[in-house]
């Protein structure tokens, strides 16, 4: 279990993490979400003892990273897959980590097979593709068979098969009772992988809840409706106190049901060409929740 308590990190005048409190529980995949500059990587670096907090604590099973007797047997992490000596082979990279952490000599080959890199075990790290480097970084995280795992953008550079493999791996690790924290900007993938979410913006906690509850806070299901009398239908729905948004040739109606919309249309003799219930996506819920916390925005031409 990872526990963050009033965690704060300040760089000169910039507060990268601001009083963050959250618990990352074992047995589930927890997605760590937030805009660029929200403080996700800083938080993960503090958990791993790579940065010191200005105040507050980040503990793993009640201890800070620096208090762990065998860190790699307790927590494994992938932060930057390219931070590898380019002239060292994939196998020797893992052997070096294993030897300096008291991990058995056969373990490097075991994890290379787990991540599908046995065929390139003798290749220099500098010659590996980004996707292969990601797999090697995951292998290093798994090397000590730790109960706690942190992954920062683990599917970066992977092909569809690799993304599916990472998704299955994360869920398998959580199913074994491990604590799994995954930071990613691929929200569609998080929707398929994560059970819980910790969402931050400008260093502050926005939400710590299940994926289902997070989506539900943004309206849950919506009704999509099309009609040849779209303007008249919108007037009728608005008069009934419903929140209506025009989306091209259709209307999106929040906080209602298909039955209610259908009955209102029938009462005013308005023909419908489509009436369906749709679930708000994780992306839509995320954008709605983090809109005020987004610092870096592009402007369309």
Buried (B, 14 or more C-beta within 10 A) or exposed (E): BBBBBEBBBBEEEEBBBBBBBBBBBBEBBBBBBBBEBBBBBBBBBBBBBEBEBBEBEBBBBEEBBEEBEEBBBBBBBBBEBBEBEEEBBBBBBBBEBBEEEEBEEEBBBBBBEBBBBEEBBEBBBEEBEEBBBBBBBBBBBBBBBBBBBBBBBBBBBBEEEBBBBBBEBBBEBBEEEBBBBBBBBBBEBBBBBBBBBBBBBBBBBBBBBBBEEBBBBBBBBBBBBBBEBBEBBBBBBEEBEBEBEEEEEBBBBBEBEBEBBBEBBEEBEBEBEEBEBEBBBBBBBBBEBBEEBBEEEEEEE
